[in-house]
Amino acid sequence: MSKFYVVATPIGNLGDITFRAVGILKTVDLILCEDTRETKKILDKYEISKPTMSYHAQSKFSKEDKIFELLEAGKDLALVSDAGTPGISDPGAMLVSNIKEHFHDRVKVIPIPGATALITALSASGLPTHEFTFLGFLPHKKGRETLFKEIAQSKRTMVFYESPHRILKTLESLVKFCDGKDKKVCIARELTKIYEEFKTGTPVEVLEYFEKNKEKQRGEFTVIVS
């Protein structure tokens, strides 16, 4: 039986990879990468010499056919994303689904757990974590306003990812829809990296902070709303 490993990689600090993940990457026949150049940084650091193949949101069906051929031939494969856990707001989710549908029990899909930005952010946010809803990346246009209304009305903590190009616009929307609703916002920026930062306050306070500190508008953002 072929094995298909879903391997979590660091979200920033390369030291956050698990011993088990390194061991698996050293034993598989091929590593599927969102970006082979990004994965090479991890492979070089841990002296892993294995063939790689790109697999991302724009990959053609021929790539999936090749993956199926390798699994049919008894090869063991590993899937990694650029950072974090594959399949979480990541095109790898569709690949895993298709493998399970095509092979059923003939291929064993094995998760190798590790870092993921949403759990890392929640753990140090100081906001309630007993119940939360993860929204992934918010849509750019269609349905965006509806989601902000849902966030404003929710009694659960809401978590989503945002890009540096839209972080101010997102905070402005949170001010618009959440003002007066006793909401706290925590922005987790550049998690596990040199400039890691958590900024918590009301939507207005957090927006003002990032407006005044333009250098803080760069990086990767996880947004948490109580």
Secondary structure, 3 states (H helix, E strand, C coil): CEEEEEECECCCCHHHCCHHHHHHHHHCCEEEECCHHHHHHHHHHCCCCCCEEECCCCCCHHHHHHHHHHHHCCCCEEEECCCECCCCCCCHHHHHHHHHHHHHHHEEEEEECCCCHHHHHHHHHCCCCCCEEEEEECCCCCCHHHHHHHHHHCCCEEEEEECCCCHHHHHHHHHHHHCCCCCCEEEEECCCCCCCEEEEECHHHHHHHHHHCHHHHCCCEEEEEC
